[in-house]
Amino acid sequence: WLSDIKISDLDSAYKAVRAIINKGAQNVVITSLHLPGREAYVDVIAVSQGLREGEYYHLSLPRQKGKYSGCGDLCTGLLLVWFHHYPNDFKTLLEKTFASIQAVIRRTRIQGIERCNWTELELIASKKEIESPTVIESA
C-alpha cells in the first residue's frame, strides 16, 4: 500500500520495500507475507538503507495453525528493542525478533488454545523466549 506496488511474490515484495526505502525510510520490514505456493510458510522481507541495490533479508517461517491476537504489537515492540541493541546488525535483530514471535505463538498454541481455547499471546509465560530467543537456522 505504501509503495503502490502489488505484492505477488518475493521479487515484487523486494521492489515494494526498496520503493519505500527510496522515499526516505531507513529500514522496511514486511512481516507477514502470504505468497501463492508457499502456504506452509510466512515470509518476511526486509531492506535496510545499508544494503546494496538488489540485496534483502528473507526469513521463511513455518506457518503455525491458528489466529493469534497481538502479533503485530509484539513484532513492533521487539523490532524496536532489538534495533536498540543491534543498531548495525539488521540480520541479527530480524532473527531475534522473529525467533521470539515464533516461540510465543508456539507456546500460545500449546498452552493457551489447546488448554482453554485462548488466543491472546502467552507473553508472561514466554518471558525467557522474548528476552533470549533461540535462533534456528535452516538451509
VEXBATOR-610816 format. One record per atom (N, C-alpha, C): x, y, z; residue number from 0; residue in one letter. Coordinates in pm, 1 decimal, m for minus. Last residue first. Layout:
// residues N
+----------+----------+----------+-----+---+
:        u :        v :        w :   k : r :
+----------+----------+----------+-----+---+
:        X :        Y :        Z : NUM : A :
...
+----------+----------+----------+-----+---+
This chain:
// residues 139
+----------+----------+----------+-----+---+
:        u :        v :        w :   k : r :
+----------+----------+----------+-----+---+
:   1869.5 :  m2452.5 :    602.6 : 138 : A :
:   1914.9 :  m2425.0 :    466.6 : 138 : A :
:   1800.8 :  m2385.5 :    377.0 : 138 : A :
:   1802.7 :  m2280.2 :    908.7 : 137 : S :
:   1795.3 :  m2397.6 :    822.9 : 137 : S :
:   1833.4 :  m2355.9 :    680.8 : 137 : S :
:   1849.6 :  m2179.5 :   1243.6 : 136 : E :
:   1872.7 :  m2157.8 :   1100.9 : 136 : E :
:   1860.5 :  m2288.6 :   1026.5 : 136 : E :
:   1699.7 :  m2046.3 :   1513.1 : 135 : I :
:   1721.9 :  m2173.8 :   1446.3 : 135 : I :
:   1735.6 :  m2147.8 :   1297.9 : 135 : I :
:   1765.0 :  m1867.6 :   1797.4 : 134 : V :
:   1754.9 :  m1857.0 :   1651.7 : 134 : V :
:   1790.9 :  m1992.1 :   1592.9 : 134 : V :
:   1600.1 :  m1817.5 :   2085.0 : 133 : T :
:   1687.6 :  m1914.0 :   2020.0 : 133 : T :
:   1663.8 :  m1906.8 :   1870.3 : 133 : T :
:   1591.3 :  m1511.2 :   2273.6 : 132 : P :
:   1537.2 :  m1603.7 :   2173.5 : 132 : P :
:   1644.3 :  m1697.3 :   2118.2 : 132 : P :
:   1563.6 :  m1382.2 :   2546.5 : 131 : S :
:   1679.3 :  m1455.6 :   2493.2 : 131 : S :
:   1632.4 :  m1558.0 :   2389.8 : 131 : S :
:   1317.1 :  m1251.3 :   2590.2 : 130 : E :
:   1443.5 :  m1187.2 :   2629.5 : 130 : E :
:   1566.1 :  m1252.3 :   2566.1 : 130 : E :
:   1130.3 :  m1433.4 :   2489.1 : 129 : I :
:   1130.4 :  m1295.0 :   2440.8 : 129 : I :
:   1264.6 :  m1228.8 :   2469.8 : 129 : I :
:   1180.0 :  m1663.9 :   2627.3 : 128 : E :
:   1193.4 :  m1667.4 :   2481.4 : 128 : E :
:   1194.6 :  m1527.5 :   2421.0 : 128 : E :
:   1119.8 :  m1576.0 :   2889.7 : 127 : K :
:   1254.5 :  m1621.8 :   2855.5 : 127 : K :
:   1277.7 :  m1617.7 :   2704.3 : 127 : K :
:    838.4 :  m1514.5 :   2869.5 : 126 : K :
:    938.7 :  m1412.8 :   2904.3 : 126 : K :
:   1079.9 :  m1453.1 :   2861.3 : 126 : K :
:    612.4 :  m1658.9 :   2823.2 : 125 : S :
:    717.1 :  m1663.0 :   2720.2 : 125 : S :
:    830.3 :  m1564.5 :   2747.4 : 125 : S :
:    429.0 :  m1605.2 :   3018.4 : 124 : A :
:    486.3 :  m1740.6 :   3017.7 : 124 : A :
:    603.1 :  m1751.2 :   2920.0 : 124 : A :
:    365.7 :  m1347.7 :   2929.8 : 123 : I :
:    432.5 :  m1366.7 :   3058.3 : 123 : I :
:    499.9 :  m1503.8 :   3062.5 : 123 : I :
:    240.0 :  m1402.5 :   2676.2 : 122 : L :
:    360.9 :  m1321.3 :   2688.0 : 122 : L :
:    435.4 :  m1345.0 :   2818.6 : 122 : L :
:     64.6 :  m1568.3 :   2497.6 : 121 : E :
:    114.5 :  m1606.9 :   2630.4 : 121 : E :
:    247.2 :  m1533.7 :   2655.5 : 121 : E :
:   m180.1 :  m1380.4 :   2320.5 : 120 : L :
:    m43.6 :  m1432.0 :   2331.5 : 120 : L :
:     m3.2 :  m1457.4 :   2476.4 : 120 : L :
:   m508.9 :  m1502.6 :   2302.3 : 119 : E :
:   m420.7 :  m1392.8 :   2341.0 : 119 : E :
:   m281.4 :  m1451.1 :   2364.6 : 119 : E :
:   m664.8 :  m1723.0 :   2262.2 : 118 : T :
:   m574.6 :  m1684.2 :   2154.3 : 118 : T :
:   m490.5 :  m1561.3 :   2185.3 : 118 : T :
:   m782.7 :  m2012.0 :   2422.8 : 117 : W :
:   m743.0 :  m1873.1 :   2440.9 : 117 : W :
:   m643.2 :  m1835.1 :   2332.6 : 117 : W :
:   m875.7 :  m2269.4 :   2476.5 : 116 : N :
:   m921.7 :  m2200.3 :   2356.3 : 116 : N :
:   m893.7 :  m2050.0 :   2362.4 : 116 : N :
:   m740.1 :  m2387.8 :   2684.5 : 115 : C :
:   m865.7 :  m2318.3 :   2716.0 : 115 : C :
:   m920.3 :  m2237.4 :   2598.0 : 115 : C :
:   m537.4 :  m2559.0 :   2581.2 : 114 : R :
:   m583.2 :  m2570.4 :   2719.4 : 114 : R :
:   m721.1 :  m2507.9 :   2738.4 : 114 : R :
:   m492.2 :  m2488.4 :   2318.8 : 113 : E :
:   m524.3 :  m2628.3 :   2346.9 : 113 : E :
:   m576.8 :  m2647.0 :   2488.5 : 113 : E :
:   m439.4 :  m2209.2 :   2355.4 : 112 : I :
:   m550.6 :  m2257.2 :   2274.0 : 112 : I :
:   m589.3 :  m2399.6 :   2309.8 : 112 : I :
:   m217.8 :  m2207.0 :   2553.6 : 111 : G :
:   m338.2 :  m2125.4 :   2556.0 : 111 : G :
:   m454.9 :  m2187.9 :   2482.9 : 111 : G :
:    m16.5 :  m2397.5 :   2512.1 : 110 : Q :
:    m67.7 :  m2371.5 :   2647.3 : 110 : Q :
:   m199.2 :  m2295.9 :   2648.7 : 110 : Q :
:     10.4 :  m2416.3 :   2225.2 : 109 : I :
:     14.3 :  m2534.1 :   2312.8 : 109 : I :
:    m53.0 :  m2506.3 :   2446.6 : 109 : I :
:    m15.7 :  m2155.8 :   2126.7 : 108 : R :
:    m90.1 :  m2265.9 :   2064.9 : 108 : R :
:    m99.1 :  m2384.7 :   2159.9 : 108 : R :
:    166.8 :  m2020.7 :   2288.8 : 107 : T :
:     24.9 :  m1984.5 :   2293.1 : 107 : T :
:    m60.4 :  m2097.4 :   2236.0 : 107 : T :
:    405.8 :  m2139.2 :   2206.9 : 106 : R :
:    360.7 :  m2154.3 :   2346.4 : 106 : R :
:    211.4 :  m2123.4 :   2357.0 : 106 : R :
:    407.0 :  m2050.0 :   1937.9 : 105 : R :
:    410.6 :  m2193.7 :   1969.4 : 105 : R :
:    358.8 :  m2218.3 :   2111.9 : 105 : R :
:    414.4 :  m1773.7 :   1976.6 : 104 : I :
:    299.4 :  m1835.1 :   1909.1 : 104 : I :
:    292.9 :  m1984.5 :   1940.8 : 104 : I :
:    666.0 :  m1752.6 :   2099.6 : 103 : V :
:    545.7 :  m1708.3 :   2170.9 : 103 : V :
:    420.8 :  m1771.4 :   2107.9 : 103 : V :
:    834.6 :  m1848.1 :   1895.9 : 102 : A :
:    829.4 :  m1917.1 :   2025.5 : 102 : A :
:    703.2 :  m1880.1 :   2103.3 : 102 : A :
:    791.4 :  m1657.6 :   1694.0 : 101 : Q :
:    759.3 :  m1798.4 :   1669.2 : 101 : Q :
:    745.7 :  m1875.1 :   1800.7 : 101 : Q :
:    889.5 :  m1429.9 :   1828.0 : 100 : I :
:    748.8 :  m1437.5 :   1786.8 : 100 : I :
:    707.6 :  m1581.9 :   1762.6 : 100 : I :
:   1162.4 :  m1496.0 :   1858.9 :  99 : S :
:   1076.4 :  m1472.9 :   1974.6 :  99 : S :
:    929.4 :  m1488.9 :   1938.0 :  99 : S :
:   1238.5 :  m1507.8 :   1591.7 :  98 : A :
:   1254.2 :  m1627.5 :   1675.6 :  98 : A :
:   1166.2 :  m1614.5 :   1799.5 :  98 : A :
:   1194.8 :  m1245.2 :   1514.4 :  97 : F :
:   1103.1 :  m1347.8 :   1465.3 :  97 : F :
:   1121.8 :  m1482.6 :   1533.9 :  97 : F :
:   1397.3 :  m1106.1 :   1661.7 :  96 : T :
:   1256.2 :  m1066.1 :   1665.0 :  96 : T :
:   1166.2 :  m1183.0 :   1627.2 :  96 : T :
:   1631.8 :  m1238.8 :   1584.0 :  95 : K :
:   1588.9 :  m1241.1 :   1723.7 :  95 : K :
:   1440.5 :  m1205.9 :   1736.0 :  95 : K :
:   1639.5 :  m1178.9 :   1306.9 :  94 : E :
:   1635.6 :  m1317.9 :   1354.0 :  94 : E :
:   1584.8 :  m1326.5 :   1497.0 :  94 : E :
:   1654.5 :   m898.0 :   1313.4 :  93 : L :
:   1540.7 :   m965.9 :   1249.6 :  93 : L :
:   1526.9 :  m1109.2 :   1301.0 :  93 : L :
:   1898.3 :   m859.6 :   1442.1 :  92 : L :
:   1776.8 :   m808.5 :   1505.4 :  92 : L :
:   1652.3 :   m870.2 :   1442.5 :  92 : L :
:   2075.3 :   m983.2 :   1257.0 :  91 : T :
:   2058.7 :  m1035.6 :   1392.6 :  91 : T :
:   1929.2 :   m986.8 :   1455.7 :  91 : T :
:   2046.5 :   m811.8 :   1030.0 :  90 : K :
:   2018.6 :   m955.3 :   1021.4 :  90 : K :
:   1990.4 :  m1014.3 :   1160.4 :  90 : K :
:   2135.5 :   m561.4 :   1118.7 :  89 : F :
:   1995.8 :   m579.4 :   1079.8 :  89 : F :
:   1956.6 :   m727.1 :   1076.8 :  89 : F :
:   2337.4 :   m426.5 :   1300.3 :  88 : D :
:   2328.4 :   m567.4 :   1262.1 :  88 : D :
:   2182.1 :   m604.3 :   1234.5 :  88 : D :
:   2357.3 :   m182.7 :   1419.5 :  87 : N :
:   2434.7 :   m204.1 :   1296.9 :  87 : N :
:   2430.6 :   m348.4 :   1248.3 :  87 : N :
:   2205.4 :   m189.9 :   1652.2 :  86 : P :
:   2176.6 :    m86.5 :   1551.8 :  86 : P :
:   2249.5 :   m107.3 :   1418.5 :  86 : P :
:   2108.7 :   m384.0 :   1858.7 :  85 : Y :
:   2190.4 :   m418.7 :   1741.2 :  85 : Y :
:   2169.3 :   m316.1 :   1630.2 :  85 : Y :
:   1950.4 :   m265.6 :   2056.8 :  84 : H :
:   2064.7 :   m349.2 :   2095.8 :  84 : H :
:   2160.5 :   m377.9 :   1979.7 :  84 : H :
:   1758.2 :   m124.5 :   1905.9 :  83 : H :
:   1836.2 :    m54.0 :   2007.9 :  83 : H :
:   1962.9 :   m133.1 :   2044.0 :  83 : H :
:   1650.4 :   m328.0 :   1756.7 :  82 : F :
:   1719.1 :   m218.8 :   1687.1 :  82 : F :
:   1807.0 :   m142.7 :   1785.7 :  82 : F :
:   1528.4 :   m471.8 :   1964.4 :  81 : W :
:   1648.0 :   m528.8 :   1902.7 :  81 : W :
:   1721.1 :   m426.9 :   1816.2 :  81 : W :
:   1316.2 :   m290.9 :   2029.2 :  80 : V :
:   1415.0 :   m333.3 :   2129.3 :  80 : V :
:   1542.4 :   m383.6 :   2062.9 :  80 : V :
:   1179.3 :   m275.0 :   1778.7 :  79 : L :
:   1233.1 :   m155.4 :   1844.8 :  79 : L :
:   1342.6 :   m191.5 :   1945.1 :  79 : L :
:   1104.8 :   m542.2 :   1739.3 :  78 : L :
:   1192.1 :   m474.6 :   1642.0 :  78 : L :
:   1256.9 :   m351.4 :   1705.1 :  78 : L :
:    933.8 :   m574.1 :   1961.4 :  77 : L :
:   1059.9 :   m648.3 :   1953.4 :  77 : L :
:   1155.7 :   m585.3 :   1853.1 :  77 : L :
:    719.9 :   m400.7 :   1894.0 :  76 : G :
:    797.5 :   m381.6 :   2016.6 :  76 : G :
:    932.6 :   m450.5 :   2011.1 :  76 : G :
:    631.3 :   m517.8 :   1652.8 :  75 : T :
:    676.7 :   m378.8 :   1656.8 :  75 : T :
:    764.4 :   m353.0 :   1779.3 :  75 : T :
:    558.0 :   m775.8 :   1745.0 :  74 : C :
:    661.3 :   m758.2 :   1643.2 :  74 : C :
:    718.5 :   m616.4 :   1646.8 :  74 : C :
:    348.5 :   m715.2 :   1921.7 :  73 : L :
:    469.6 :   m781.3 :   1970.8 :  73 : L :
:    584.5 :   m760.4 :   1873.2 :  73 : L :
:    164.3 :   m608.4 :   1740.3 :  72 : D :
:    215.9 :   m525.7 :   1850.4 :  72 : D :
:    345.8 :   m584.2 :   1905.0 :  72 : D :
:    120.1 :   m834.3 :   1580.4 :  71 : G :
:    173.9 :   m710.9 :   1522.3 :  71 : G :
:    233.1 :   m619.6 :   1628.1 :  71 : G :
:      9.8 :  m1018.7 :   1764.6 :  70 : C :
:    138.9 :  m1046.2 :   1698.9 :  70 : C :
:    201.9 :   m920.1 :   1638.8 :  70 : C :
:   m241.9 :   m991.5 :   1883.9 :  69 : G :
:   m128.5 :   m919.7 :   1941.4 :  69 : G :
:      5.0 :   m941.3 :   1872.8 :  69 : G :
:   m400.8 :  m1301.4 :   1861.2 :  68 : S :
:   m417.5 :  m1157.8 :   1884.2 :  68 : S :
:   m289.4 :  m1099.3 :   1942.9 :  68 : S :
:   m386.4 :  m1547.1 :   1612.5 :  67 : Y :
:   m336.6 :  m1500.3 :   1741.5 :  67 : Y :
:   m349.3 :  m1348.9 :   1750.8 :  67 : Y :
:   m511.0 :  m1842.3 :   1475.7 :  66 : K :
:   m504.0 :  m1696.4 :   1466.3 :  66 : K :
:   m473.9 :  m1644.3 :   1605.4 :  66 : K :
:   m377.2 :  m2154.6 :   1343.2 :  65 : G :
:   m448.6 :  m2069.3 :   1437.5 :  65 : G :
:   m433.4 :  m1922.3 :   1405.4 :  65 : G :
:    m59.9 :  m2312.8 :   1285.4 :  64 : K :
:   m205.8 :  m2306.2 :   1271.0 :  64 : K :
:   m266.4 :  m2217.7 :   1379.6 :  64 : K :
:    221.3 :  m2146.1 :   1167.7 :  63 : Q :
:    162.0 :  m2219.4 :   1279.0 :  63 : Q :
:     10.7 :  m2202.3 :   1271.1 :  63 : Q :
:    448.3 :  m2169.9 :    909.5 :  62 : R :
:    316.8 :  m2117.8 :    948.6 :  62 : R :
:    259.8 :  m2206.2 :   1059.1 :  62 : R :
:    791.3 :  m2121.1 :    952.4 :  61 : P :
:    682.1 :  m2217.8 :    942.3 :  61 : P :
:    550.7 :  m2154.4 :    989.8 :  61 : P :
:    937.1 :  m1855.7 :    765.2 :  60 : L :
:    899.0 :  m1911.2 :    894.7 :  60 : L :
:    786.6 :  m2012.3 :    877.3 :  60 : L :
:   1195.6 :  m1723.1 :    611.4 :  59 : S :
:   1085.0 :  m1811.8 :    579.2 :  59 : S :
:   1050.2 :  m1888.2 :    706.5 :  59 : S :
:   1326.5 :  m1408.9 :    555.8 :  58 : L :
:   1306.3 :  m1514.6 :    654.3 :  58 : L :
:   1183.5 :  m1593.3 :    610.5 :  58 : L :
:   1551.4 :  m1224.9 :    381.3 :  57 : H :
:   1429.4 :  m1304.0 :    365.7 :  57 : H :
:   1429.0 :  m1411.0 :    473.7 :  57 : H :
:   1688.4 :   m912.0 :    308.9 :  56 : Y :
:   1680.8 :  m1024.6 :    401.1 :  56 : Y :
:   1546.8 :  m1093.2 :    380.0 :  56 : Y :
:   1849.2 :   m807.9 :      4.4 :  55 : Y :
:   1744.2 :   m801.1 :    104.8 :  55 : Y :
:   1755.2 :   m921.8 :    195.3 :  55 : Y :
:   1990.2 :   m637.1 :   m273.8 :  54 : E :
:   2007.8 :   m718.9 :   m154.3 :  54 : E :
:   1890.6 :   m699.4 :    m59.5 :  54 : E :
:   1940.2 :   m454.4 :   m475.2 :  53 : G :
:   1921.5 :   m596.4 :   m505.4 :  53 : G :
:   1937.7 :   m688.1 :   m385.5 :  53 : G :
:   2175.3 :   m222.1 :   m362.9 :  52 : E :
:   2061.8 :   m246.9 :   m452.5 :  52 : E :
:   2056.1 :   m395.3 :   m486.1 :  52 : E :
:   2306.2 :   m300.4 :    m35.8 :  51 : R :
:   2319.1 :   m257.8 :   m174.4 :  51 : R :
:   2192.2 :   m290.1 :   m253.2 :  51 : R :
:   2203.1 :   m181.0 :    285.6 :  50 : L :
:   2217.5 :   m289.3 :    188.1 :  50 : L :
:   2229.4 :   m231.5 :     47.3 :  50 : L :
:   2147.9 :     34.7 :    447.7 :  49 : G :
:   2287.0 :     m6.0 :    433.0 :  49 : G :
:   2309.7 :   m117.4 :    330.9 :  49 : G :
:   1875.4 :     53.2 :    466.2 :  48 : Q :
:   1943.2 :    150.1 :    381.2 :  48 : Q :
:   2088.0 :    109.5 :    354.9 :  48 : Q :
:   1737.3 :   m272.5 :    450.2 :  47 : S :
:   1796.8 :   m165.3 :    528.3 :  47 : S :
:   1869.5 :    m72.4 :    432.0 :  47 : S :
:   1454.9 :   m471.8 :    414.2 :  46 : V :
:   1562.6 :   m398.6 :    347.9 :  46 : V :
:   1607.2 :   m287.6 :    441.7 :  46 : V :
:   1291.0 :   m785.1 :    435.1 :  45 : A :
:   1339.3 :   m663.1 :    499.2 :  45 : A :
:   1454.8 :   m603.9 :    419.8 :  45 : A :
:   1023.5 :  m1008.9 :    452.4 :  44 : I :
:   1120.9 :   m942.9 :    364.9 :  44 : I :
:   1162.2 :   m813.8 :    433.4 :  44 : I :
:    902.6 :  m1315.8 :    552.1 :  43 : V :
:    937.5 :  m1181.5 :    597.8 :  43 : V :
:   1043.7 :  m1128.9 :    502.2 :  43 : V :
:    639.7 :  m1552.5 :    512.4 :  42 : D :
:    765.5 :  m1494.0 :    468.4 :  42 : D :
:    780.2 :  m1351.7 :    521.1 :  42 : D :
:    520.3 :  m1838.8 :    642.9 :  41 : V :
:    500.5 :  m1694.2 :    649.5 :  41 : V :
:    636.4 :  m1636.0 :    613.7 :  41 : V :
:    428.0 :  m2150.6 :    485.7 :  40 : Y :
:    523.2 :  m2053.6 :    540.0 :  40 : Y :
:    461.7 :  m1914.7 :    553.1 :  40 : Y :
:    262.5 :  m2312.6 :    348.4 :  39 : A :
:    316.8 :  m2367.8 :    472.9 :  39 : A :
:    407.8 :  m2267.8 :    545.2 :  39 : A :
:    206.6 :  m2180.7 :    109.7 :  38 : E :
:    104.3 :  m2182.9 :    213.6 :  38 : E :
:    155.8 :  m2234.6 :    347.8 :  38 : E :
:    327.2 :  m2099.5 :   m124.0 :  37 : R :
:    407.3 :  m2104.3 :     m1.4 :  37 : R :
:    314.3 :  m2105.2 :    119.7 :  37 : R :
:    164.8 :  m2061.5 :   m339.6 :  36 : G :
:    260.0 :  m2172.3 :   m346.3 :  36 : G :
:    345.4 :  m2188.0 :   m222.2 :  36 : G :
:    145.9 :  m1710.6 :   m288.3 :  35 : P :
:     95.4 :  m1830.6 :   m355.3 :  35 : P :
:    204.0 :  m1937.6 :   m365.6 :  35 : P :
:    226.0 :  m1580.6 :     37.2 :  34 : L :
:    250.0 :  m1588.8 :   m106.1 :  34 : L :
:    195.3 :  m1717.7 :   m165.7 :  34 : L :
:    194.8 :  m1366.5 :    268.8 :  33 : H :
:    124.3 :  m1491.0 :    238.4 :  33 : H :
:    129.5 :  m1505.7 :     87.1 :  33 : H :
:    404.7 :  m1200.1 :    490.6 :  32 : L :
:    370.4 :  m1226.0 :    350.9 :  32 : L :
:    305.1 :  m1362.5 :    337.6 :  32 : L :
:    441.0 :  m1025.9 :    731.4 :  31 : S :
:    353.3 :  m1143.1 :    716.8 :  31 : S :
:    311.1 :  m1163.3 :    573.1 :  31 : S :
:    616.1 :   m802.6 :    741.2 :  30 : T :
:    622.0 :   m906.7 :    842.9 :  30 : T :
:    539.8 :  m1031.4 :    815.6 :  30 : T :
:    848.2 :   m616.3 :    588.7 :  29 : I :
:    714.0 :   m670.5 :    564.4 :  29 : I :
:    708.0 :   m798.6 :    645.5 :  29 : I :
:   1036.0 :   m346.5 :    688.6 :  28 : V :
:   1014.0 :   m489.1 :    712.7 :  28 : V :
:    868.5 :   m520.7 :    678.7 :  28 : V :
:   1286.2 :   m111.4 :    624.8 :  27 : V :
:   1148.6 :   m152.4 :    596.3 :  27 : V :
:   1139.8 :   m303.2 :    615.9 :  27 : V :
:   1477.7 :    171.2 :    712.2 :  26 : N :
:   1457.9 :     26.8 :    724.5 :  26 : N :
:   1311.1 :     m3.2 :    696.8 :  26 : N :
:   1464.9 :    437.8 :    637.7 :  25 : Q :
:   1596.1 :    375.6 :    656.5 :  25 : Q :
:   1587.5 :    223.6 :    659.9 :  25 : Q :
:   1274.8 :    609.5 :    386.6 :  24 : A :
:   1280.2 :    523.7 :    505.3 :  24 : A :
:   1419.5 :    462.0 :    516.6 :  24 : A :
:   1277.4 :    748.3 :    142.4 :  23 : G :
:   1342.1 :    807.7 :    258.8 :  23 : G :
:   1344.9 :    723.8 :    384.9 :  23 : G :
:   1198.0 :    634.8 :    m89.1 :  22 : K :
:   1120.6 :    751.8 :    m46.6 :  22 : K :
:   1176.5 :    813.2 :     81.5 :  22 : K :
:   1354.7 :    410.4 :   m103.2 :  21 : N :
:   1386.8 :    520.2 :   m195.1 :  21 : N :
:   1308.2 :    647.4 :   m162.7 :  21 : N :
:   1215.1 :    248.5 :     76.5 :  20 : I :
:   1349.6 :    296.9 :    112.3 :  20 : I :
:   1385.3 :    417.5 :     25.6 :  20 : I :
:    995.0 :    198.9 :    m86.8 :  19 : I :
:    975.4 :    274.2 :     37.4 :  19 : I :
:   1108.9 :    327.9 :     88.7 :  19 : I :
:   1115.4 :     49.8 :   m287.7 :  18 : A :
:   1047.5 :    175.4 :   m322.6 :  18 : A :
:   1026.9 :    261.8 :   m198.3 :  18 : A :
:   1198.3 :   m172.4 :   m140.6 :  17 : R :
:   1300.3 :    m83.6 :   m198.1 :  17 : R :
:   1237.9 :     50.5 :   m236.9 :  17 : R :
:    952.3 :   m290.2 :    m86.9 :  16 : V :
:   1031.3 :   m236.4 :     24.2 :  16 : V :
:   1140.2 :   m142.4 :    m26.9 :  16 : V :
:    872.7 :   m351.8 :   m355.4 :  15 : A :
:    790.6 :   m266.8 :   m269.4 :  15 : A :
:    872.9 :   m207.5 :   m154.7 :  15 : A :
:   1072.5 :   m524.1 :   m444.0 :  14 : K :
:   1052.3 :   m396.4 :   m513.9 :  14 : K :
:    971.3 :   m299.8 :   m428.1 :  14 : K :
:   1027.7 :   m739.2 :   m266.6 :  13 : Y :
:   1153.1 :   m664.3 :   m262.3 :  13 : Y :
:   1136.1 :   m527.1 :   m328.1 :  13 : Y :
:    777.1 :   m817.0 :   m361.3 :  12 : A :
:    790.2 :   m772.0 :   m222.3 :  12 : A :
:    918.5 :   m690.4 :   m207.0 :  12 : A :
:    842.1 :   m901.7 :   m615.5 :  11 : S :
:    759.1 :   m780.9 :   m602.8 :  11 : S :
:    761.6 :   m728.0 :   m459.1 :  11 : S :
:    999.1 :  m1127.6 :   m542.4 :  10 : D :
:   1056.6 :  m1017.7 :   m621.3 :  10 : D :
:    974.7 :   m889.9 :   m607.8 :  10 : D :
:    819.0 :  m1295.5 :   m404.4 :   9 : L :
:    932.5 :  m1235.8 :   m333.3 :   9 : L :
:    993.1 :  m1118.5 :   m409.8 :   9 : L :
:    483.0 :  m1201.8 :   m513.2 :   8 : D :
:    593.8 :  m1295.8 :   m496.6 :   8 : D :
:    708.9 :  m1223.7 :   m426.6 :   8 : D :
:    301.5 :  m1002.0 :   m514.1 :   7 : S :
:    252.5 :  m1134.7 :   m552.2 :   7 : S :
:    358.8 :  m1242.1 :   m535.9 :   7 : S :
:    200.2 :   m684.8 :   m437.0 :   6 : I :
:    292.1 :   m790.8 :   m398.2 :   6 : I :
:    229.8 :   m926.1 :   m430.0 :   6 : I :
:    186.1 :   m390.4 :   m618.5 :   5 : K :
:    111.3 :   m510.1 :   m580.7 :   5 : K :
:    211.6 :   m622.3 :   m552.7 :   5 : K :
:    286.8 :    m80.8 :   m504.3 :   4 : I :
:    329.5 :   m199.5 :   m579.4 :   4 : I :
:    250.9 :   m318.8 :   m527.1 :   4 : I :
:    262.7 :    146.8 :   m352.5 :   3 : D :
:    179.2 :    135.3 :   m473.4 :   3 : D :
:    221.6 :     18.9 :   m561.7 :   3 : D :
:    384.8 :    160.4 :   m109.1 :   2 : S :
:    470.1 :    168.6 :   m227.0 :   2 : S :
:    392.2 :    173.7 :   m357.8 :   2 : S :
:    190.7 :    131.5 :     82.9 :   1 : L :
:    277.8 :    249.3 :     89.4 :   1 : L :
:    360.6 :    268.0 :    m37.3 :   1 : L :
:     82.3 :   m117.9 :      0.0 :   0 : W :
:      0.0 :      0.0 :      0.0 :   0 : W :
:     88.0 :    126.2 :      0.0 :   0 : W :
+----------+----------+----------+-----+---+
